[in-house]
């Protein structure tokens, strides 16, 4: 893959400076479980001001727009977390923000976007996905901020890797939730650029794992997407350009079952008092199952925006609804 399809190390260092006033440097903590198959560390992006890593990429992408362009407002397509990242920065800049969200988006995230002043338009899944592909939405004249297929977004996400290699230079593996791929590819690009020898794995949930299927097929492969409480990641298919990046950057895709993700959520809450959403627990679920190998493994806890009632059901084992 050509280097101009990936953020450079200089791009990522520049992003670090640009986002410093909006995103925090999140802690890397040891999972308080000694009987685990690896020495596991958690990168707590759930502690960002919006409860998700998305503030990094959104802030960096918008930081590259001119004041005149910004004045016309911004538009994004998101199930919740990127929407919050864009809305947060838009509020800081005093500009309009419109979000196209799928009908399945959780109310917790939609309400958070509205609290930040964002306008939310809920549409069927196919129409939502079309907004990703066309980078537009009928009737909205604003600059589209892509949730993952954008070099500036990936550069912002890549700042997470800079923090990891500073805090744990001897890291052996990094496991990253895969949604659209912007987080995984941003972190992986930075890790490779710093000459880290760490293995890089994407983590998916079994009900929506197009990357694993596509890597196995060698080409984008559609899967039977099933909505679940793991709403921050997963789709029917992988963007071809994101698959190409992944093929050059990562060591494989790991897949967790829904019950494994629930167990990881409970474990983080019980042992480390960490609130994570389903997507934020997916990397840990894969690692606890031994899929990332042993030694020192960093799991990216990508976000913590989960409905509290849903979290309580999972923690207290009272979830009797259909799987997911």
Secondary structure, DSSP 8 states (H G I E B T S, - for coil): --GGGS--HHHHHHHHHHTTTTS----EEE-S-TTSSSEEEEEEGGGSTTSBTHHHHHHHHHHTS-HHHHHT-EEEE-SSHHHHHHHHHHHHHT--EEEEEETTS-HHHHHHHHHTT-EEEEE-HHHHHHHHHHS--TT--SEE--SSS-HHHHHHHHHHHHHHHHH-TT--EEEEE-SSSHHHHHHHHHHHHTT---EEEEEEETTB-HHHHHHHHTS---------S--SS--SS--HHHHHHHHHH-SEEEEE-HHHHHHHHHHHHHHH-----HHHHHHHHHHHTTTT-SSEEEEEE-B----HHHHHHHHTT---SS--
